[in-house]
């Protein structure tokens, strides 16, 4: 009986390790895609030779489009963060019986583009979603960070992982 209990513990631990490995694989593929997008944008914004660029060419191109453009992009994104609205009118009950990942999947599919957690929160409230915690936007961010269906594309901004897969093919 003791051995059977220990076997169950080990199987549960193995399942947890498998889940962590799957999450790490997902993160690695998302990181690889982000690096590819970054390199593509660096290469597109510079006049590099055709073919595979050398390390020196990549470093020079990244210096040219480096901090100046990165900080400008960050400031532009920061200004575009939607506000959490306090006077939201419930327009339907479509999200009433759904979890955060289920409801956000529907929202992101309909939007066709990434959304900031503040906008997700506003739209979930309009759809009748009931939040129980004191910090609903943090609950949304944590829930989406933990779910492999979503990826973070900017601070507080999420998109569907599958949208990337469909664009890549």
FINURO-886553 format. One record per residue: x, z, y of N, C-alpha, C in turn. Coordinates in Angstrom, 2 decimals. Layout:
@neast:X, nup:Z, nnorth:Y, caeast:X, caup:Z, canorth:Y, ceast:X, cup:Z, cnorth:Y
...
//
This chain:
@neast:0.83, nup:0.00, nnorth:-1.18, caeast:0.00, caup:0.00, canorth:0.00, ceast:0.88, cup:0.00, cnorth:1.26
@neast:1.97, nup:0.78, nnorth:1.20, caeast:2.90, caup:0.83, canorth:2.33, ceast:3.54, cup:-0.54, cnorth:2.56
@neast:3.90, nup:-1.22, nnorth:1.46, caeast:4.50, caup:-2.54, canorth:1.58, ceast:3.52, cup:-3.57, cnorth:2.16
@neast:2.25, nup:-3.47, nnorth:1.77, caeast:1.24, caup:-4.39, canorth:2.29, ceast:1.06, cup:-4.18, cnorth:3.80
@neast:1.06, nup:-2.94, nnorth:4.24, caeast:0.94, caup:-2.65, canorth:5.67, ceast:2.15, cup:-3.17, cnorth:6.43
@neast:3.34, nup:-2.99, nnorth:5.85, caeast:4.56, caup:-3.48, canorth:6.49, ceast:4.55, cup:-5.01, cnorth:6.56
@neast:4.05, nup:-5.65, nnorth:5.50, caeast:3.96, caup:-7.11, canorth:5.47, ceast:3.03, cup:-7.60, cnorth:6.58
@neast:1.89, nup:-6.93, nnorth:6.77, caeast:0.97, caup:-7.31, canorth:7.85, ceast:1.64, cup:-7.17, cnorth:9.21
@neast:2.40, nup:-6.08, nnorth:9.39, caeast:3.12, caup:-5.89, canorth:10.66, ceast:4.11, cup:-7.02, cnorth:10.91
@neast:4.85, nup:-7.38, nnorth:9.86, caeast:5.84, caup:-8.45, canorth:10.00, ceast:5.17, cup:-9.80, cnorth:10.27
@neast:4.04, nup:-10.05, nnorth:9.62, caeast:3.31, caup:-11.30, canorth:9.87, ceast:2.80, cup:-11.35, cnorth:11.31
@neast:2.31, nup:-10.23, nnorth:11.81, caeast:1.85, caup:-10.18, canorth:13.19, ceast:3.01, cup:-10.40, cnorth:14.16
@neast:4.15, nup:-9.81, nnorth:13.85, caeast:5.34, caup:-10.00, canorth:14.68, ceast:5.80, cup:-11.46, cnorth:14.64
@neast:5.75, nup:-12.06, nnorth:13.46, caeast:6.12, caup:-13.47, canorth:13.33, ceast:5.18, cup:-14.36, cnorth:14.14
@neast:3.90, nup:-14.06, nnorth:14.11, caeast:2.94, caup:-14.82, canorth:14.92, ceast:3.25, cup:-14.69, cnorth:16.40
@neast:3.61, nup:-13.49, nnorth:16.83, caeast:3.95, caup:-13.28, canorth:18.24, ceast:5.20, cup:-14.07, cnorth:18.62
@neast:6.19, nup:-14.08, nnorth:17.73, caeast:7.41, caup:-14.84, canorth:17.99, ceast:7.10, cup:-16.34, cnorth:18.05
@neast:6.25, nup:-16.81, nnorth:17.14, caeast:5.85, caup:-18.23, canorth:17.16, ceast:5.16, cup:-18.58, cnorth:18.47
@neast:4.29, nup:-17.71, nnorth:18.94, caeast:3.60, caup:-17.95, canorth:20.21, ceast:4.59, cup:-17.99, cnorth:21.37
@neast:5.55, nup:-17.07, nnorth:21.37, caeast:6.58, caup:-17.06, canorth:22.42, ceast:7.42, cup:-18.33, cnorth:22.38
@neast:7.77, nup:-18.78, nnorth:21.18, caeast:8.54, caup:-20.02, canorth:21.05, ceast:7.75, cup:-21.22, cnorth:21.55
@neast:6.46, nup:-21.26, nnorth:21.25, caeast:5.63, caup:-22.36, canorth:21.74, ceast:5.57, cup:-22.35, cnorth:23.26
@neast:5.46, nup:-21.16, nnorth:23.84, caeast:5.43, caup:-21.04, canorth:25.30, ceast:6.77, cup:-21.46, cnorth:25.89
@neast:7.86, nup:-21.09, nnorth:25.24, caeast:9.18, caup:-21.49, canorth:25.73, ceast:9.37, cup:-23.00, cnorth:25.64
@neast:8.86, nup:-23.62, nnorth:24.56, caeast:8.91, caup:-25.08, canorth:24.45, ceast:8.15, cup:-25.74, cnorth:25.58
@neast:6.98, nup:-25.19, nnorth:25.89, caeast:6.17, caup:-25.74, canorth:26.98, ceast:6.91, cup:-25.60, cnorth:28.30
@neast:7.48, nup:-24.43, nnorth:28.54, caeast:8.23, caup:-24.22, canorth:29.79, ceast:9.43, cup:-25.14, cnorth:29.88
@neast:10.11, nup:-25.35, nnorth:28.75, caeast:11.26, caup:-26.25, canorth:28.75, ceast:10.84, cup:-27.68, cnorth:29.07
@neast:9.73, nup:-28.13, nnorth:28.49, caeast:9.27, caup:-29.50, canorth:28.78, ceast:8.79, cup:-29.63, cnorth:30.23
@neast:8.16, nup:-28.57, nnorth:30.77, caeast:7.75, caup:-28.61, canorth:32.17, ceast:8.97, cup:-28.62, cnorth:33.09
@neast:10.00, nup:-27.86, nnorth:32.74, caeast:11.23, caup:-27.85, canorth:33.53, ceast:11.90, cup:-29.21, cnorth:33.48
@neast:11.94, nup:-29.80, nnorth:32.31, caeast:12.52, caup:-31.13, canorth:32.16, ceast:11.77, cup:-32.14, cnorth:33.02
@neast:10.45, nup:-32.07, nnorth:33.01, caeast:9.64, caup:-32.99, canorth:33.83, ceast:9.89, cup:-32.75, cnorth:35.31
@neast:10.02, nup:-31.49, nnorth:35.71, caeast:10.29, caup:-31.18, canorth:37.12, ceast:11.65, cup:-31.70, cnorth:37.54
@neast:12.65, nup:-31.56, nnorth:36.70, caeast:13.98, caup:-32.08, canorth:37.01, ceast:13.93, cup:-33.60, cnorth:37.12
@neast:13.21, nup:-34.23, nnorth:36.21, caeast:13.08, caup:-35.69, canorth:36.25, ceast:12.41, cup:-36.14, cnorth:37.56
@neast:11.33, nup:-35.42, nnorth:37.95, caeast:10.65, caup:-35.77, canorth:39.21, ceast:11.58, cup:-35.58, cnorth:40.40
@neast:12.35, nup:-34.49, nnorth:40.39, caeast:13.28, caup:-34.21, canorth:41.48, ceast:14.34, cup:-35.30, cnorth:41.56
@neast:14.93, nup:-35.62, nnorth:40.43, caeast:15.95, caup:-36.67, canorth:40.41, ceast:15.36, cup:-38.02, cnorth:40.83
@neast:14.15, nup:-38.30, nnorth:40.38, caeast:13.51, caup:-39.56, canorth:40.77, ceast:13.32, cup:-39.63, cnorth:42.28
@neast:12.87, nup:-38.52, nnorth:42.87, caeast:12.64, caup:-38.54, canorth:44.32, ceast:13.96, cup:-38.62, cnorth:45.07
@neast:15.01, nup:-37.95, nnorth:44.56, caeast:16.33, caup:-38.02, canorth:45.20, ceast:16.86, cup:-39.44, cnorth:45.12
@neast:16.73, nup:-40.04, nnorth:43.94, caeast:17.24, caup:-41.40, canorth:43.76, ceast:16.44, cup:-42.40, cnorth:44.60
@neast:15.14, nup:-42.19, nnorth:44.70, caeast:14.30, caup:-43.11, canorth:45.46, ceast:14.58, cup:-42.99, cnorth:46.96
@neast:14.96, nup:-41.80, nnorth:47.43, caeast:15.18, caup:-41.60, canorth:48.86, ceast:16.58, cup:-41.99, cnorth:49.30
@neast:17.43, nup:-42.40, nnorth:48.38, caeast:18.80, caup:-42.77, canorth:48.75, ceast:19.10, cup:-44.18, cnorth:48.28
@neast:20.16, nup:-44.72, nnorth:48.77, caeast:20.56, caup:-46.08, canorth:48.42, ceast:21.67, cup:-46.01, cnorth:47.38
@neast:21.34, nup:-45.63, nnorth:46.17, caeast:22.33, caup:-45.52, canorth:45.12, ceast:22.43, cup:-46.84, cnorth:44.37
@neast:23.56, nup:-47.03, nnorth:43.72, caeast:23.77, caup:-48.24, canorth:42.97, ceast:22.77, cup:-48.33, cnorth:41.82
@neast:22.54, nup:-49.52, nnorth:41.35, caeast:21.62, caup:-49.72, canorth:40.22, ceast:22.24, cup:-49.14, cnorth:38.97
@neast:21.43, nup:-48.80, nnorth:38.03, caeast:21.93, caup:-48.21, canorth:36.80, ceast:21.98, cup:-46.70, cnorth:36.91
@neast:22.72, nup:-46.09, nnorth:36.01, caeast:22.83, caup:-44.63, canorth:35.99, ceast:23.81, cup:-44.18, cnorth:37.07
@neast:23.37, nup:-43.34, nnorth:38.00, caeast:24.27, caup:-42.90, canorth:39.07, ceast:25.30, cup:-41.91, cnorth:38.55
@neast:26.43, nup:-41.87, nnorth:39.21, caeast:27.47, caup:-40.90, canorth:38.84, ceast:27.07, cup:-39.53, cnorth:39.37
@neast:27.78, nup:-38.52, nnorth:38.91, caeast:27.52, caup:-37.16, canorth:39.40, ceast:27.75, cup:-37.08, cnorth:40.90
@neast:28.80, nup:-37.74, nnorth:41.37, caeast:29.12, caup:-37.71, canorth:42.80, ceast:27.99, cup:-38.34, cnorth:43.62
@neast:27.43, nup:-39.45, nnorth:43.12, caeast:26.32, caup:-40.10, canorth:43.83, ceast:25.08, cup:-39.19, cnorth:43.87
@neast:24.81, nup:-38.53, nnorth:42.74, caeast:23.66, caup:-37.61, canorth:42.70, ceast:23.86, cup:-36.47, cnorth:43.68
@neast:25.06, nup:-35.88, nnorth:43.69, caeast:25.32, caup:-34.77, canorth:44.61, ceast:25.20, cup:-35.20, cnorth:46.06
@neast:25.70, nup:-36.39, nnorth:46.38, caeast:25.60, caup:-36.89, canorth:47.75, ceast:24.14, cup:-37.13, cnorth:48.13
@neast:23.37, nup:-37.70, nnorth:47.23, caeast:21.95, caup:-37.95, canorth:47.51, ceast:21.18, cup:-36.65, cnorth:47.68
@neast:21.52, nup:-35.64, nnorth:46.87, caeast:20.82, caup:-34.36, canorth:46.99, ceast:21.20, cup:-33.66, cnorth:48.29
@neast:22.45, nup:-33.81, nnorth:48.74, caeast:22.86, caup:-33.23, canorth:50.02, ceast:22.10, cup:-33.89, cnorth:51.17
@neast:21.90, nup:-35.21, nnorth:51.09, caeast:21.19, caup:-35.94, canorth:52.15, ceast:19.75, cup:-35.50, cnorth:52.26
@neast:19.09, nup:-35.29, nnorth:51.12, caeast:17.68, caup:-34.93, canorth:51.15, ceast:17.50, cup:-33.45, cnorth:50.87
@neast:18.58, nup:-32.68, nnorth:50.93, caeast:18.58, caup:-31.28, canorth:50.55, ceast:17.75, cup:-30.35, cnorth:51.40
@neast:18.35, nup:-29.32, nnorth:51.97, caeast:17.63, caup:-28.22, canorth:52.61, ceast:16.72, cup:-28.67, cnorth:53.74
@neast:17.16, nup:-29.67, nnorth:54.50, caeast:16.35, caup:-30.11, canorth:55.63, ceast:14.97, cup:-30.55, cnorth:55.17
@neast:14.90, nup:-31.45, nnorth:54.18, caeast:13.61, caup:-31.92, canorth:53.69, ceast:12.88, cup:-30.86, cnorth:52.89
@neast:13.62, nup:-30.08, nnorth:52.12, caeast:12.98, caup:-29.05, canorth:51.29, ceast:12.28, cup:-28.02, cnorth:52.17
@neast:12.94, nup:-27.58, nnorth:53.25, caeast:12.31, caup:-26.57, canorth:54.08, ceast:11.14, cup:-27.15, cnorth:54.85
@neast:11.24, nup:-28.42, nnorth:55.25, caeast:10.12, caup:-29.05, canorth:55.94, ceast:8.92, cup:-29.15, cnorth:55.01
@neast:9.18, nup:-29.51, nnorth:53.74, caeast:8.08, caup:-29.59, canorth:52.77, ceast:7.46, cup:-28.24, cnorth:52.53
@neast:8.30, nup:-27.20, nnorth:52.49, caeast:7.78, caup:-25.86, canorth:52.26, ceast:6.90, cup:-25.43, cnorth:53.44
@neast:7.37, nup:-25.68, nnorth:54.68, caeast:6.57, caup:-25.31, canorth:55.85, ceast:5.24, cup:-26.05, cnorth:55.86
@neast:5.25, nup:-27.33, nnorth:55.49, caeast:4.02, caup:-28.11, canorth:55.47, ceast:3.06, cup:-27.54, cnorth:54.43
@neast:3.59, nup:-27.19, nnorth:53.25, caeast:2.73, caup:-26.62, canorth:52.21, ceast:2.19, cup:-25.27, cnorth:52.63
@neast:3.05, nup:-24.48, nnorth:53.29, caeast:2.62, caup:-23.15, canorth:53.70, ceast:1.46, cup:-23.23, cnorth:54.69
@neast:1.48, nup:-24.22, nnorth:55.57, caeast:0.42, caup:-24.38, canorth:56.55, ceast:-0.87, cup:-24.86, cnorth:55.90
@neast:-0.76, nup:-25.51, nnorth:54.74, caeast:-1.94, caup:-26.06, canorth:54.09, ceast:-2.62, cup:-25.09, cnorth:53.14
@neast:-2.17, nup:-23.86, nnorth:53.06, caeast:-2.77, caup:-22.90, canorth:52.15, ceast:-4.18, cup:-22.58, cnorth:52.63
@neast:-5.19, nup:-22.84, nnorth:51.78, caeast:-6.57, caup:-22.56, canorth:52.19, ceast:-6.81, cup:-21.06, cnorth:52.32
@neast:-7.72, nup:-20.72, nnorth:53.19, caeast:-8.07, caup:-19.31, canorth:53.39, ceast:-9.08, cup:-18.87, cnorth:52.34
@neast:-9.03, nup:-17.60, nnorth:51.99, caeast:-10.06, caup:-17.01, canorth:51.13, ceast:-11.25, cup:-16.74, cnorth:52.05
@neast:-12.37, nup:-17.33, nnorth:51.71, caeast:-13.56, caup:-17.17, canorth:52.55, ceast:-14.37, cup:-15.96, cnorth:52.09
@neast:-14.85, nup:-15.19, nnorth:53.04, caeast:-15.63, caup:-13.99, canorth:52.73, ceast:-17.12, cup:-14.26, cnorth:52.63
@neast:-17.58, nup:-15.30, nnorth:53.26, caeast:-19.02, caup:-15.56, canorth:53.35, ceast:-19.43, cup:-16.72, cnorth:52.45
@neast:-19.00, nup:-16.69, nnorth:51.20, caeast:-19.29, caup:-17.79, canorth:50.28, ceast:-20.68, cup:-17.63, cnorth:49.70
@neast:-21.43, nup:-18.71, nnorth:49.79, caeast:-22.78, caup:-18.73, canorth:49.23, ceast:-22.71, cup:-19.28, cnorth:47.80
@neast:-23.32, nup:-18.58, nnorth:46.87, caeast:-23.35, caup:-19.04, canorth:45.49, ceast:-24.29, cup:-20.25, cnorth:45.42
@neast:-23.73, nup:-21.38, nnorth:45.00, caeast:-24.49, caup:-22.63, canorth:44.97, ceast:-25.06, cup:-22.94, cnorth:43.59
@neast:-24.46, nup:-22.35, nnorth:42.54, caeast:-24.94, caup:-22.60, canorth:41.17, ceast:-24.49, cup:-21.45, cnorth:40.28
@neast:-24.83, nup:-21.56, nnorth:39.00, caeast:-24.38, caup:-20.55, canorth:38.04, ceast:-23.53, cup:-21.20, cnorth:36.95
@neast:-22.89, nup:-22.31, nnorth:37.27, caeast:-22.16, caup:-23.08, canorth:36.27, ceast:-20.96, cup:-22.35, cnorth:35.69
@neast:-20.37, nup:-21.40, nnorth:36.40, caeast:-19.21, caup:-20.67, canorth:35.90, ceast:-19.54, cup:-19.25, cnorth:35.45
@neast:-20.80, nup:-18.89, nnorth:35.45, caeast:-21.20, caup:-17.51, canorth:35.19, ceast:-20.74, cup:-17.01, cnorth:33.82
@neast:-20.84, nup:-17.83, nnorth:32.80, caeast:-20.50, caup:-17.40, canorth:31.44, ceast:-19.17, cup:-17.97, cnorth:30.95
@neast:-18.25, nup:-18.27, nnorth:31.85, caeast:-16.97, caup:-18.86, canorth:31.48, ceast:-15.81, cup:-17.92, cnorth:31.81
@neast:-14.70, nup:-18.16, nnorth:31.13, caeast:-13.47, caup:-17.43, canorth:31.46, ceast:-12.79, cup:-18.16, cnorth:32.62
@neast:-11.80, nup:-17.52, nnorth:33.22, caeast:-11.08, caup:-18.15, canorth:34.32, ceast:-10.44, cup:-19.48, cnorth:33.86
@neast:-9.71, nup:-19.52, nnorth:32.74, caeast:-9.11, caup:-20.81, canorth:32.33, ceast:-10.15, cup:-21.90, cnorth:32.07
@neast:-11.29, nup:-21.56, nnorth:31.48, caeast:-12.33, caup:-22.56, canorth:31.23, ceast:-12.87, cup:-23.11, cnorth:32.54
@neast:-13.18, nup:-22.23, nnorth:33.46, caeast:-13.75, caup:-22.66, canorth:34.74, ceast:-12.74, cup:-23.46, cnorth:35.56
@neast:-11.48, nup:-23.02, nnorth:35.58, caeast:-10.46, caup:-23.71, canorth:36.36, ceast:-10.15, cup:-25.08, cnorth:35.75
@neast:-10.19, nup:-25.19, nnorth:34.44, caeast:-10.00, caup:-26.50, canorth:33.80, ceast:-11.04, cup:-27.48, cnorth:34.32
@neast:-12.29, nup:-27.06, nnorth:34.37, caeast:-13.36, caup:-27.92, canorth:34.90, ceast:-13.09, cup:-28.29, cnorth:36.36
@neast:-12.72, nup:-27.31, nnorth:37.17, caeast:-12.45, caup:-27.57, canorth:38.59, ceast:-11.32, cup:-28.57, cnorth:38.78
@neast:-10.22, nup:-28.38, nnorth:38.05, caeast:-9.07, caup:-29.26, canorth:38.23, ceast:-9.35, cup:-30.67, cnorth:37.71
@neast:-10.13, nup:-30.78, nnorth:36.65, caeast:-10.51, caup:-32.11, canorth:36.17, ceast:-11.36, cup:-32.83, cnorth:37.21
@neast:-12.31, nup:-32.11, nnorth:37.79, caeast:-13.19, caup:-32.71, canorth:38.80, ceast:-12.40, cup:-33.08, cnorth:40.05
@neast:-11.48, nup:-32.22, nnorth:40.45, caeast:-10.70, caup:-32.45, canorth:41.67, ceast:-9.72, cup:-33.61, cnorth:41.49
@neast:-9.13, nup:-33.71, nnorth:40.30, caeast:-8.17, caup:-34.76, canorth:40.06, ceast:-6.82, cup:-34.50, cnorth:40.72
@neast:-6.60, nup:-33.29, nnorth:41.19, caeast:-5.36, caup:-32.93, canorth:41.87, ceast:-5.17, cup:-31.42, cnorth:41.78
@neast:-3.96, nup:-30.94, nnorth:42.04, caeast:-3.72, caup:-29.48, canorth:42.01, ceast:-4.53, cup:-28.77, cnorth:43.08
@neast:-4.79, nup:-27.48, nnorth:42.83, caeast:-5.49, caup:-26.64, canorth:43.80, ceast:-4.75, cup:-25.32, cnorth:43.96
@neast:-4.83, nup:-24.78, nnorth:45.16, caeast:-4.25, caup:-23.46, canorth:45.46, ceast:-5.21, cup:-22.39, cnorth:44.93
@neast:-4.67, nup:-21.22, nnorth:44.54, caeast:-5.52, caup:-20.16, canorth:43.99, ceast:-6.61, cup:-19.73, cnorth:44.97
@neast:-6.35, nup:-19.78, nnorth:46.27, caeast:-7.39, caup:-19.41, canorth:47.24, ceast:-8.57, cup:-20.38, cnorth:47.16
@neast:-8.29, nup:-21.68, nnorth:47.05, caeast:-9.35, caup:-22.67, canorth:46.94, ceast:-10.07, cup:-22.54, cnorth:45.59
@neast:-9.31, nup:-22.27, nnorth:44.53, caeast:-9.92, caup:-22.05, canorth:43.21, ceast:-10.87, cup:-20.87, cnorth:43.29
@neast:-10.44, nup:-19.79, nnorth:43.91, caeast:-11.27, caup:-18.59, canorth:44.07, ceast:-12.57, cup:-18.93, cnorth:44.82
@neast:-12.44, nup:-19.64, nnorth:45.94, caeast:-13.63, caup:-20.01, canorth:46.72, ceast:-14.60, cup:-20.83, cnorth:45.88
@neast:-14.08, nup:-21.79, nnorth:45.15, caeast:-14.96, caup:-22.67, canorth:44.35, ceast:-15.57, cup:-21.93, cnorth:43.16
@neast:-14.81, nup:-21.01, nnorth:42.57, caeast:-15.38, caup:-20.22, canorth:41.47, ceast:-16.53, cup:-19.36, cnorth:41.96
@neast:-16.38, nup:-18.77, nnorth:43.13, caeast:-17.48, caup:-17.97, canorth:43.70, ceast:-18.70, cup:-18.83, cnorth:43.96
@neast:-18.48, nup:-20.04, nnorth:44.50, caeast:-19.61, caup:-20.96, canorth:44.74, ceast:-20.33, cup:-21.29, cnorth:43.44
@neast:-19.57, nup:-21.32, nnorth:42.33, caeast:-20.15, caup:-21.65, canorth:41.03, ceast:-20.68, cup:-20.43, cnorth:40.29
@neast:-20.75, nup:-19.29, nnorth:40.95, caeast:-21.36, caup:-18.12, canorth:40.33, ceast:-20.45, cup:-17.28, cnorth:39.48
@neast:-19.14, nup:-17.49, nnorth:39.54, caeast:-18.20, caup:-16.68, canorth:38.75, ceast:-18.18, cup:-15.26, cnorth:39.29
@neast:-18.19, nup:-14.28, nnorth:38.40, caeast:-18.16, caup:-12.87, canorth:38.78, ceast:-16.79, cup:-12.30, cnorth:38.48
@neast:-16.10, nup:-11.82, nnorth:39.51, caeast:-14.80, caup:-11.18, canorth:39.35, ceast:-15.00, cup:-9.67, cnorth:39.28
@neast:-14.22, nup:-9.03, nnorth:38.40, caeast:-14.37, caup:-7.58, canorth:38.26, ceast:-13.22, cup:-6.82, cnorth:38.90
@neast:-12.07, nup:-7.45, nnorth:39.08, caeast:-10.90, caup:-6.76, canorth:39.63, ceast:-10.91, cup:-6.68, cnorth:41.14
@neast:-9.95, nup:-5.95, nnorth:41.68, caeast:-9.85, caup:-5.79, canorth:43.12, ceast:-9.09, cup:-6.94, cnorth:43.77
@neast:-8.27, nup:-7.66, nnorth:43.02, caeast:-7.48, caup:-8.78, canorth:43.54, ceast:-7.76, cup:-10.05, cnorth:42.75
@neast:-8.88, nup:-10.71, nnorth:43.01, caeast:-9.26, caup:-11.85, canorth:42.19, ceast:-8.28, cup:-13.02, cnorth:42.26
@neast:-7.65, nup:-13.27, nnorth:43.40, caeast:-6.71, caup:-14.39, canorth:43.46, ceast:-5.48, cup:-14.12, cnorth:42.60
@neast:-5.07, nup:-12.86, nnorth:42.54, caeast:-3.95, caup:-12.51, canorth:41.66, ceast:-4.37, cup:-12.65, cnorth:40.20
@neast:-5.60, nup:-12.26, nnorth:39.89, caeast:-6.12, caup:-12.43, canorth:38.52, ceast:-6.11, cup:-13.89, cnorth:38.11
@neast:-6.50, nup:-14.76, nnorth:39.04, caeast:-6.50, caup:-16.20, canorth:38.76, ceast:-5.07, cup:-16.67, cnorth:38.49
@neast:-4.14, nup:-16.32, nnorth:39.37, caeast:-2.75, caup:-16.77, canorth:39.23, ceast:-2.14, cup:-16.28, cnorth:37.92
@neast:-2.36, nup:-15.02, nnorth:37.58, caeast:-1.81, caup:-14.46, canorth:36.35, ceast:-2.41, cup:-15.16, cnorth:35.13
@neast:-3.72, nup:-15.37, nnorth:35.17, caeast:-4.40, caup:-16.02, canorth:34.05, ceast:-3.88, cup:-17.44, cnorth:33.85
@neast:-3.68, nup:-18.18, nnorth:34.94, caeast:-3.21, caup:-19.56, canorth:34.83, ceast:-1.74, cup:-19.61, cnorth:34.43
@neast:-0.94, nup:-18.66, nnorth:34.92, caeast:0.48, caup:-18.60, canorth:34.53, ceast:0.65, cup:-18.36, cnorth:33.04
@neast:-0.25, nup:-17.58, nnorth:32.47, caeast:-0.14, caup:-17.23, canorth:31.05, ceast:-0.72, cup:-18.29, cnorth:30.12
@neast:-1.42, nup:-19.26, nnorth:30.67, caeast:-2.09, caup:-20.26, canorth:29.85, ceast:-1.30, cup:-21.56, cnorth:29.87
@neast:-1.01, nup:-22.12, nnorth:28.70, caeast:-0.18, caup:-23.31, canorth:28.61, ceast:-0.90, cup:-24.58, cnorth:29.07
@neast:-2.20, nup:-24.50, nnorth:29.34, caeast:-2.92, caup:-25.68, canorth:29.86, ceast:-2.58, cup:-25.96, cnorth:31.31
@neast:-2.00, nup:-24.98, nnorth:31.99, caeast:-1.75, caup:-25.10, canorth:33.43, ceast:-0.27, cup:-25.01, cnorth:33.73
@neast:0.10, nup:-25.64, nnorth:34.84, caeast:1.48, caup:-25.54, canorth:35.32, ceast:1.45, cup:-25.28, cnorth:36.82
@neast:2.42, nup:-24.56, nnorth:37.28, caeast:2.54, caup:-24.24, canorth:38.70, ceast:3.29, cup:-25.39, cnorth:39.36
@neast:2.69, nup:-26.01, nnorth:40.37, caeast:3.33, caup:-27.15, canorth:41.05, ceast:3.89, cup:-26.76, cnorth:42.40
@neast:3.49, nup:-25.64, nnorth:42.93, caeast:3.97, caup:-25.11, canorth:44.21, ceast:3.58, cup:-23.64, cnorth:44.23
@neast:4.08, nup:-22.88, nnorth:45.18, caeast:3.68, caup:-21.47, canorth:45.23, ceast:2.16, cup:-21.30, cnorth:45.31
@neast:1.59, nup:-20.64, nnorth:44.29, caeast:0.15, caup:-20.38, canorth:44.27, ceast:-0.71, cup:-21.59, cnorth:43.98
@neast:-0.11, nup:-22.70, nnorth:43.59, caeast:-0.83, caup:-23.95, canorth:43.36, ceast:-0.65, cup:-24.39, cnorth:41.92
@neast:-1.77, nup:-24.72, nnorth:41.27, caeast:-1.74, caup:-25.04, canorth:39.84, ceast:-2.39, cup:-26.40, cnorth:39.57
@neast:-1.95, nup:-27.00, nnorth:38.47, caeast:-2.53, caup:-28.25, canorth:38.00, ceast:-2.60, cup:-28.19, cnorth:36.48
@neast:-3.28, nup:-29.17, nnorth:35.91, caeast:-3.37, caup:-29.27, canorth:34.46, ceast:-2.11, cup:-29.91, cnorth:33.91
@neast:-1.60, nup:-29.39, nnorth:32.81, caeast:-0.44, caup:-29.97, canorth:32.15, ceast:-0.79, cup:-31.36, cnorth:31.63
@neast:-1.98, nup:-31.53, nnorth:31.10, caeast:-2.38, caup:-32.81, canorth:30.52, ceast:-2.45, cup:-33.92, cnorth:31.54
@neast:-2.64, nup:-33.62, nnorth:32.79, caeast:-2.67, caup:-34.66, canorth:33.83, ceast:-1.30, cup:-35.32, cnorth:33.89
@neast:-0.21, nup:-34.52, nnorth:33.77, caeast:1.14, caup:-35.07, canorth:33.75, ceast:1.34, cup:-35.99, cnorth:32.57
@neast:0.86, nup:-35.59, nnorth:31.40, caeast:1.02, caup:-36.39, canorth:30.20, ceast:0.33, cup:-37.74, cnorth:30.35
@neast:-0.84, nup:-37.76, nnorth:30.95, caeast:-1.57, caup:-39.01, canorth:31.09, ceast:-0.90, cup:-39.92, cnorth:32.13
@neast:-0.27, nup:-39.35, nnorth:33.16, caeast:0.43, caup:-40.14, canorth:34.16, ceast:1.71, cup:-40.72, cnorth:33.60
@neast:2.36, nup:-39.99, nnorth:32.68, caeast:3.65, caup:-40.42, canorth:32.15, ceast:3.52, cup:-41.64, cnorth:31.24
@neast:2.39, nup:-41.82, nnorth:30.61, caeast:2.26, caup:-42.94, canorth:29.68, ceast:1.78, cup:-44.19, cnorth:30.34
//
